[in-house]
Amino acid sequence: MQHSVGPTPTKRPAAHTDERPAQLASSSRVVHTPHLAEHTLTATAGEPLLQPLPSFLPPSDCNSQPFSRYRFNSTIAPWLNKFAPRQTAELEHCTDLKTFPALACAMVGEQLRQAPALRLEERPCFRHPAGVLACVGPGCYELFDAARTPISDSLDVQNDDESWGKVSSRTRGCLSPDQNRLISICQERAFIHARRQDGSWFEQAQCYHGEPLDRAQWSPCSQYLIIQSRQTVSVWSERHADHWEQVISQPCNRFTDLTVFSPDSRTFIVDTGDIHGWWRQEDGSWTAAPSLALTGMVTHIAFSKDSQKLALSLSADIDIKIFSRSPQGGWTPDGVLGPDPQHSHPSELPDRHTSAEAEAGDVKGMAFNIHGQLAVGRELRLLDQEKADRRDSHISLALWDLSSHPWEQQSRIVIASRSCAQHDWMQMGGTTSCGGLSELFFSADGRFLIAEDDCKRVKAWCLVPDLPHP
């Protein structure tokens, strides 16, 4: 999700006028943010850093126009003009607002993919309840939030033997991504509610699972419903207005936590200790995808935005497995991404560790942007434990271009952080997760990479082609 906040733009000629959302056009103003030294958040967990954003940024506007004419002129054109001024001029003279977003997206993607190397240029950023507010230009900030695909929201209930029979009403629910359906669960049934045109809700259908339900969630397209018990994961589809049918039934166990749809809702993956994949045919039926019959628990999974590539990391496996979707809907192994290089050069580490080497460890995060680039975050472990400080955390962050063969690593940096004040005292009893990577995602236009650690501290980088000096 993203919003732009900055100075009111200079009025442009009518030929270049963009149809900005009314809420933004009528209330644009600068949001003043506190200055933090060295772009590092030092507030303790839970301490507010910013006042709530103005009400002129409604949730319905989130991520709607990443390549609109207005946003291009205000934030993308200054970035693009540094290394592709001719392409910038071509887009500035484009008056077809219907084709403009596709042209701008293609041009940004071309620059990012063709660059032999990319610099990750760190930008000031701050946490906000709605996401991460990052600096995208002089005096201009945007609000970014993970799209949280391939699922939107999930509903968990406690259905153990003591409380299950005492549930008297359906008091919790989660909305579908299109905001037009709501699911609530009680005992062995899922209740689907639909929104009328006047905004009111009515119960549309019921799904009888046959076992006490623990979890429910929606597919990205809002047309499929996942409901889960301790023994079975099932997927339901709407056949007509008041009837839903079960289309997938997958045995699971109480440790099953990963149930994932691809962004286009054509692939469904369940991790039960083994990875099971399902593919939706053109007629709406679902068949198993045997090429995904892997052994090992999934630690991280990422689909490309066009759903054509899949990246999987498994427990006890340092490599990342890459798959491509076949025309028949299955998944074909493309190869693996190993830690590259295996051992970090001492110069990549902070000053106090320049005499130590580190080895790449487990994958801690993965994310695709819309241009086919994959960001991978790995834990780094110091080889000389005598020089290690348990208050330090190191993450190797690499950027790969998977849009063509051979794959190329375009950038790699090391993120170093110290334990926050809240967790310092815990270090006496052993290591903590403080400073570890908890979330990694790109902005909607693919130019900004955002990372969040376990203590909710954030960093943001702008992807900049590293071109040779003339």
C-alpha positions in Angstrom: 0.0 0.0 0.0 1.3 3.5 -0.6 0.3 7.1 -0.4 2.2 10.2 -1.4 2.4 13.2 0.9 4.3 16.3 0.0 4.1 19.9 -1.2 1.2 20.8 -3.5 2.5 20.3 -7.0 2.8 23.1 -9.5 -0.1 23.3 -11.9 0.6 21.7 -15.3 -0.8 22.3 -18.7 -4.1 20.7 -19.5 -2.5 18.1 -21.8 -0.5 16.7 -18.9 -3.2 16.9 -16.3 -3.6 13.7 -14.3 -6.9 12.6 -12.8 -5.8 12.5 -9.2 -8.1 11.1 -6.5 -10.4 13.8 -5.2 -9.3 13.2 -1.6 -5.7 13.8 -2.4 -6.3 16.7 -4.8 -8.3 18.7 -2.3 -6.1 18.2 0.8 -2.4 17.8 -0.3 0.0 19.2 2.2 3.4 18.4 3.8 3.6 16.0 6.7 6.3 17.1 9.1 8.4 14.2 10.4 10.9 14.1 13.3 14.6 14.0 12.4 16.5 11.0 13.7 20.3 10.9 13.5 21.8 8.5 10.9 18.3 7.4 9.8 18.1 5.0 12.7 15.0 4.6 14.9 16.0 4.8 18.6 12.6 4.9 20.2 11.7 1.9 22.5 9.1 -0.5 21.2 5.6 0.9 21.4 6.8 4.6 21.6 5.0 6.7 18.9 7.2 8.4 16.4 4.6 10.2 14.4 1.2 11.6 14.8 -1.5 9.8 12.9 -1.6 10.7 9.2 -4.2 13.2 8.1 -7.7 11.8 7.3 -7.3 12.8 3.6 -5.4 9.5 3.1 -8.3 6.9 3.1 -7.5 3.2 3.0 -9.5 2.8 -0.2 -6.8 4.9 -2.0 -3.9 2.6 -1.0 -1.7 1.5 -3.8 -4.2 2.5 -6.5 -2.0 4.5 -8.9 1.7 3.7 -8.5 2.3 4.8 -12.1 -0.2 7.6 -12.5 0.9 10.8 -14.3 0.9 12.8 -11.1 3.1 10.3 -9.2 5.4 9.9 -12.2 6.0 13.7 -12.4 6.5 14.1 -8.6 8.7 11.1 -7.7 9.6 8.8 -10.6 10.7 11.3 -13.2 13.5 12.8 -11.0 14.8 9.3 -10.4 14.5 8.2 -14.0 16.0 11.4 -15.4 19.4 10.7 -13.8 20.2 7.8 -16.1 17.5 7.9 -18.8 16.6 11.5 -19.7 15.4 10.6 -23.2 12.9 8.1 -21.9 11.8 10.6 -19.3 11.1 13.2 -22.0 9.1 10.6 -24.0 6.8 9.9 -21.1 6.4 13.6 -20.3 5.0 14.1 -23.8 2.6 11.1 -23.6 -1.0 12.4 -23.4 -2.7 9.0 -23.4 -3.7 8.4 -19.8 -4.9 4.9 -20.5 -1.6 3.6 -21.8 0.7 5.9 -19.6 0.8 3.6 -16.5 1.9 0.6 -18.6 4.5 2.6 -20.4 5.9 4.1 -17.2 6.0 0.7 -15.5 7.8 -0.9 -18.5 10.4 1.9 -18.6 11.2 1.7 -14.9 11.5 -2.1 -15.1 13.8 -1.9 -18.1 16.2 0.4 -16.3 16.2 -1.8 -13.2 16.7 -5.1 -15.0 19.3 -3.9 -17.5 21.5 -2.2 -14.9 24.7 -4.3 -14.4 24.5 -3.4 -10.7 22.1 -1.6 -8.4 22.8 0.6 -5.4 20.6 0.3 -2.4 20.4 3.9 -1.4 19.1 4.2 2.1 16.3 6.7 2.8 14.9 8.1 6.0 11.9 6.2 7.1 9.6 5.9 10.1 7.1 3.4 11.3 3.4 4.3 11.3 0.4 2.2 12.3 -0.6 2.1 8.7 2.8 1.0 7.3 6.2 2.6 6.8 6.6 6.3 5.9 9.7 6.6 3.6 11.4 9.6 2.0 11.0 9.3 -1.8 12.3 12.8 -2.7 13.2 16.2 -1.2 10.5 17.0 1.3 8.2 14.2 0.0 7.3 11.0 1.9 5.2 8.1 0.9 3.3 5.5 3.0 4.3 2.0 2.1 2.7 -1.2 3.4 3.2 -4.9 2.5 0.3 -6.0 0.3 0.4 -9.2 2.3 -0.3 -11.4 -0.6 -1.0 -14.2 -1.3 -3.5 -14.0 1.6 -5.3 -11.0 2.9 -6.4 -11.7 6.5 -6.9 -14.8 8.6 -9.3 -15.6 11.4 -8.1 -17.9 14.2 -10.2 -19.3 17.1 -9.6 -21.5 20.1 -11.6 -24.6 19.5 -10.2 -26.9 22.2 -12.4 -29.4 24.0 -13.1 -27.1 26.9 -14.2 -24.0 25.0 -15.7 -25.4 21.8 -19.1 -26.3 23.2 -19.4 -22.9 24.9 -19.2 -20.8 21.8 -22.7 -19.2 21.6 -22.3 -16.6 18.9 -20.1 -15.7 15.9 -18.3 -12.7 17.2 -15.2 -12.6 15.0 -14.7 -12.4 11.2 -12.4 -11.3 8.5 -13.0 -9.4 5.3 -12.2 -10.6 1.8 -9.6 -8.5 -0.1 -12.3 -6.9 -2.2 -14.2 -5.9 1.0 -17.4 -7.4 -0.3 -17.5 -10.6 1.8 -16.9 -11.5 5.4 -16.3 -14.9 6.9 -17.0 -16.0 10.5 -16.6 -19.5 12.0 -18.3 -21.3 14.8 -17.8 -24.9 15.7 -17.9 -27.0 12.4 -19.4 -24.3 10.2 -18.1 -21.2 8.3 -20.7 -18.5 7.7 -20.2 -16.3 4.6 -21.7 -12.8 4.6 -22.1 -10.6 1.6 -22.3 -6.8 1.3 -25.4 -5.3 -0.4 -25.2 -2.2 -2.5 -26.6 -0.1 0.3 -23.7 -1.2 2.6 -25.7 -3.6 4.7 -24.7 -7.3 5.2 -26.6 -10.5 4.9 -25.7 -14.2 5.4 -25.1 -15.6 2.0 -24.1 -19.2 2.6 -22.7 -21.7 5.1 -19.9 -24.2 4.7 -20.1 -27.4 6.8 -16.5 -28.6 7.4 -17.4 -31.7 9.5 -14.7 -30.9 12.1 -14.2 -28.1 14.6 -12.7 -25.1 12.7 -9.6 -23.3 13.8 -8.8 -20.9 10.9 -10.3 -19.2 7.9 -8.8 -17.0 5.2 -9.5 -15.7 1.7 -7.7 -16.0 -1.6 -6.4 -12.8 -3.2 -9.3 -12.8 -5.7 -11.9 -13.1 -3.0 -13.5 -16.0 -4.8 -12.0 -18.9 -2.8 -12.3 -19.5 0.9 -9.8 -21.6 3.0 -11.0 -23.2 6.2 -8.9 -25.4 8.4 -9.3 -27.8 11.3 -6.7 -29.8 13.1 -6.9 -32.6 10.5 -8.1 -31.0 7.2 -7.5 -27.9 5.0 -10.3 -27.4 2.6 -10.9 -24.8 -0.1 -14.4 -23.7 -1.1 -15.7 -21.9 -4.2 -18.9 -20.1 -5.0 -21.0 -21.9 -7.5 -24.0 -19.5 -7.5 -25.3 -16.8 -5.3 -26.2 -18.9 -2.2 -24.2 -22.1 -2.7 -20.5 -22.8 -2.1 -18.8 -26.1 -2.9 -15.6 -27.7 -1.6 -13.0 -27.9 -4.4 -9.9 -29.0 -2.5 -9.5 -31.2 0.6 -6.0 -31.8 1.9 -5.2 -33.8 5.1 -3.0 -31.8 7.5 -1.9 -31.9 11.1 -1.9 -29.5 14.0 1.5 -28.1 12.9 0.2 -27.0 9.5 0.5 -23.3 9.3 1.2 -22.4 5.7 -1.7 -22.3 3.3 -0.9 -20.0 0.4 -2.5 -18.9 -2.9 -0.5 -17.4 -5.7 -1.4 -13.7 -6.5 -3.6 -14.8 -9.4 -5.3 -17.5 -7.3 -4.4 -20.3 -9.8 -2.0 -22.1 -7.5 -2.7 -23.3 -3.9 0.1 -24.6 -1.7 -0.2 -26.4 1.7 2.8 -27.3 3.9 2.1 -30.3 6.1 5.7 -31.3 6.6 5.6 -32.1 2.8 4.7 -29.5 0.3 1.5 -30.1 -1.6 0.6 -28.0 -4.6 -2.7 -27.6 -6.5 -3.5 -26.0 -9.8 -6.8 -24.6 -11.1 -7.7 -25.6 -14.6 -9.5 -23.4 -17.1 -12.8 -25.2 -16.3 -12.4 -24.3 -12.6 -11.4 -27.8 -11.4 -8.3 -28.3 -9.3 -5.6 -30.9 -9.8 -2.5 -31.8 -7.8 0.9 -30.3 -8.9 3.3 -33.3 -8.4 6.5 -31.2 -9.2 6.0 -29.5 -5.8 6.1 -32.7 -3.8 9.1 -31.7 -1.8 10.1 -32.9 1.6 10.9 -30.4 4.4 9.0 -27.6 6.2 8.7 -24.3 4.3 10.4 -21.4 6.1 9.7 -18.8 3.5 7.7 -18.6 0.2 7.5 -15.9 -2.4 5.5 -15.7 -5.7 6.4 -13.2 -8.4 3.8 -10.6 -8.9 2.7 -12.2 -12.2 2.5 -15.6 -10.5 5.0 -17.1 -13.0 7.9 -17.7 -10.6 8.0 -19.3 -7.2 10.8 -19.1 -4.6 10.9 -21.6 -1.7 13.2 -22.0 1.3 13.0 -25.1 3.3 14.2 -26.0 6.9 17.7 -27.5 7.1 18.4 -26.3 3.5 20.5 -23.3 2.9 19.6 -23.0 -0.8 16.5 -21.3 -2.2 14.6 -23.4 -4.8 13.3 -21.5 -7.8 10.4 -22.8 -10.0 8.7 -21.5 -13.1 5.1 -22.1 -14.0 4.6 -24.4 -17.1 1.9 -23.7 -19.7 0.0 -26.7 -18.3 -0.1 -25.1 -14.8 2.6 -27.2 -13.1 5.8 -26.0 -11.7 9.1 -26.7 -13.3 12.4 -26.5 -11.2 14.6 -23.7 -12.5 17.5 -24.1 -10.2 18.7 -22.9 -6.8 20.0 -19.7 -5.3 22.8 -20.5 -2.8 24.5 -18.0 -0.5 26.8 -16.0 -2.7 29.4 -15.5 -1.6 29.4 -18.3 1.0 31.6 -16.3 3.3 31.4 -12.5 3.7 34.5 -10.3 3.3 35.5 -8.6 6.5 35.1 -5.1 4.9 31.3 -5.8 4.7 30.9 -5.9 8.5 30.8 -3.0 11.0 34.0 -1.3 12.1 34.3 -3.3 15.3 34.1 -6.6 13.3 36.4 -5.7 10.4 38.9 -8.4 11.4 36.2 -11.2 11.5 34.6 -13.3 8.8 31.0 -14.4 8.7 29.1 -17.2 7.0 25.7 -17.0 5.4 23.0 -18.8 7.4 19.3 -19.4 7.2 16.9 -17.4 4.9 15.0 -14.8 7.0 13.0 -13.1 4.3 12.2 -13.0 0.5 10.2 -10.7 -1.7 9.6 -10.2 -5.4 8.9 -6.8 -7.0 6.8 -6.3 -10.1 9.8 -6.3 -12.3 10.9 -9.8 -11.6 13.7 -9.0 -9.0 14.0 -11.1 -5.9 15.3 -9.7 -2.6 16.7 -12.3 -0.2 17.6 -11.7 3.4 19.9 -14.2 5.2 21.3 -14.4 8.7 25.1 -13.8 9.0 27.0 -15.7 11.7 30.5 -14.6 12.8 33.0 -17.5 12.4 35.2 -16.3 15.3 32.8 -16.6 18.3 35.3 -14.9 20.5 34.8 -11.7 18.5 31.0 -12.1 18.4 28.8 -9.8 20.4 25.4 -11.2 21.2 24.0 -7.7 21.1 24.8 -7.5 17.4 22.7 -8.8 14.5 23.8 -9.1 10.9 21.6 -9.7 7.9 22.9 -10.1 4.3 20.5 -8.6 1.9 20.9 -9.6 -1.8 19.0 -8.5 -4.9 18.7 -10.9 -7.8 17.3 -10.4 -11.3 15.4 -13.5 -12.2 13.7 -12.1 -15.3 16.3 -13.7 -17.6 19.0 -16.4 -17.7 21.6 -16.5 -16.3 20.4 -15.0 -13.0 22.4 -12.1 -11.9 23.0 -10.7 -8.4 22.7 -7.0 -8.8 23.3 -5.8 -5.3 24.3 -7.1 -1.9 24.7 -5.2 1.4 24.9 -6.2 5.1 22.5 -4.7 7.6 23.9 -4.4 11.1 21.9 -3.6 14.2 22.3 -3.6 18.0 19.8 -4.9 20.5 17.2 -2.4 21.5 16.9 -1.1 25.0 13.9 -3.3 25.7 15.9 -6.5 24.9 19.4 -5.6 26.3 18.7 -7.1 29.7 17.6 -10.4 28.1 21.0 -11.0 26.6 22.4 -12.1 29.9 20.3 -15.3 29.7 21.1 -16.0 26.0 20.4 -14.8 22.5 17.2 -13.1 21.5 15.5 -12.5 18.2 16.1 -8.7 18.6 17.4 -7.3 15.3 16.4 -10.3 13.1 14.5 -9.7 9.9 10.8 -10.2 10.3 9.4 -8.7 7.1 10.7 -7.7 3.7 8.6 -6.1 0.9 8.8 -3.8 -2.1 6.8 -0.7 -2.9 4.1 -1.0 -5.6 6.3 0.5 -8.3 9.2 -1.8 -7.4 11.7 1.0 -6.7 11.8 0.9 -2.9 12.7 -2.0 -0.6 11.5 -2.0 3.0 12.8 -4.2 5.8 11.4 -4.5 9.4 13.1 -6.3 12.2 11.7 -8.2 15.2 11.6 -5.1 17.3 9.6 -3.2 14.6 12.6 -1.0 13.6 12.5 -0.2 9.8 14.9 0.6 7.0 14.1 1.7 3.5 16.2 1.7 0.3 15.7 3.2 -3.2 17.0 0.9 -6.0 19.3 3.1 -8.2 21.1 1.8 -11.3 24.8 2.0 -10.7 26.0 3.2 -14.0 29.7 3.8 -14.9 30.9 7.4 -14.7 31.4 9.1 -18.1 
